Amino acid sequence: MSTHRTLPLPRRATVRRLLAAACLALPLAASAQQHAGHAHTHGQARLDVALDGGQLSLALEVPLDSLVGFERAPRTAQERARVDAVLAGLRAADGLVRPNPEAGCRLAGVELNSAALKLGPAASSAAPDDGHADLDADLRFDCTQPERLRRIDLDLFKAWPRLQRVDVQVALPSGQLKRTLKRPDGRLSLERP
């Protein structure tokens, strides 16, 4: 019988630390630190991407309204079905997030957090009283040839019609990038122009 040890997913703070540690440009480091106080905007999401060795980590933060059309716990069977479909898609994240095949990346773990949906560590905290609730998804891919990672195709706009824009920060061994993806273009290039 073989022993298989599951490694814990990097916490959102770990992804941010990787982004900050890899900073070659001070403005991006300042932006990563300011992320905690960013404005909640419907139709927009934030995505932090970090490559550390063979581990590709993505931290997605998106308003629930952009995913399911409301920002609270589901109240009806129809709302529950919408939430369940979004969660199922995120748990099978390799259908939404596809690094280029040459990098040999395989989904290794998903952690979902939302106070409003009672998911993850956020479940024990009270839902925000301002009516603005998010869903945070931390995704981890193990890559056999990370040096060949050139792009990530994101089917977020296809999956979530209410989503219009994704602001992306990337930390790679070769440096940092900032990108903005707008509907319908979900291809995240990791190469410098």
ChimeraX attribute file (.defattr): number of C-alpha atoms within 10 A of each C-alpha:
attribute: neighborCount
match mode: 1-to-1
recipient: residues
	/A:1	3
	/A:2	4
	/A:3	5
	/A:4	6
	/A:5	6
	/A:6	8
	/A:7	8
	/A:8	11
	/A:9	16
	/A:10	19
	/A:11	14
	/A:12	20
	/A:13	10
	/A:14	14
	/A:15	22
	/A:16	22
	/A:17	16
	/A:18	20
	/A:19	26
	/A:20	20
	/A:21	11
	/A:22	20
	/A:23	21
	/A:24	15
	/A:25	12
	/A:26	10
	/A:27	9
	/A:28	19
	/A:29	19
	/A:30	12
	/A:31	13
	/A:32	17
	/A:33	14
	/A:34	10
	/A:35	11
	/A:36	8
	/A:37	7
	/A:38	10
	/A:39	7
	/A:40	14
	/A:41	12
	/A:42	19
	/A:43	18
	/A:44	19
	/A:45	23
	/A:46	19
	/A:47	19
	/A:48	22
	/A:49	25
	/A:50	24
	/A:51	25
	/A:52	16
	/A:53	14
	/A:54	16
	/A:55	18
	/A:56	24
	/A:57	29
	/A:58	24
	/A:59	26
	/A:60	21
	/A:61	21
	/A:62	22
	/A:63	24
	/A:64	24
	/A:65	20
	/A:66	21
	/A:67	24
	/A:68	21
	/A:69	15
	/A:70	16
	/A:71	20
	/A:72	19
	/A:73	17
	/A:74	17
	/A:75	8
	/A:76	9
	/A:77	9
	/A:78	10
	/A:79	15
	/A:80	14
	/A:81	13
	/A:82	16
	/A:83	20
	/A:84	14
	/A:85	15
	/A:86	16
	/A:87	16
	/A:88	11
	/A:89	15
	/A:90	20
	/A:91	18
	/A:92	13
	/A:93	22
	/A:94	18
	/A:95	15
	/A:96	17
	/A:97	20
	/A:98	18
	/A:99	24
	/A:100	14
	/A:101	15
	/A:102	14
	/A:103	18
	/A:104	16
	/A:105	22
	/A:106	17
	/A:107	20
	/A:108	19
	/A:109	19
	/A:110	20
	/A:111	20
	/A:112	20
	/A:113	18
	/A:114	25
	/A:115	21
	/A:116	22
	/A:117	20
	/A:118	16
	/A:119	15
	/A:120	14
	/A:121	12
	/A:122	17
	/A:123	14
	/A:124	11
	/A:125	12
	/A:126	11
	/A:127	20
	/A:128	13
	/A:129	7
	/A:130	6
	/A:131	10
	/A:132	17
	/A:133	22
	/A:134	25
	/A:135	23
	/A:136	24
	/A:137	22
	/A:138	24
	/A:139	26
	/A:140	25
	/A:141	24
	/A:142	20
	/A:143	23
	/A:144	15
	/A:145	14
	/A:146	20
	/A:147	15
	/A:148	14
	/A:149	21
	/A:150	16
	/A:151	16
	/A:152	17
	/A:153	16
	/A:154	20
	/A:155	18
	/A:156	24
	/A:157	19
	/A:158	14
	/A:159	15
	/A:160	15
	/A:161	14
	/A:162	18
	/A:163	22
	/A:164	18
	/A:165	20
	/A:166	22
	/A:167	15
	/A:168	19
	/A:169	23
	/A:170	23
	/A:171	27
	/A:172	22
	/A:173	12
	/A:174	13
	/A:175	13
	/A:176	21
	/A:177	19
	/A:178	12
	/A:179	14
	/A:180	14
	/A:181	18
	/A:182	15
	/A:183	14
	/A:184	14
	/A:185	16
	/A:186	19
	/A:187	16
	/A:188	17
	/A:189	14
	/A:190	19
	/A:191	11
	/A:192	9
	/A:193	4
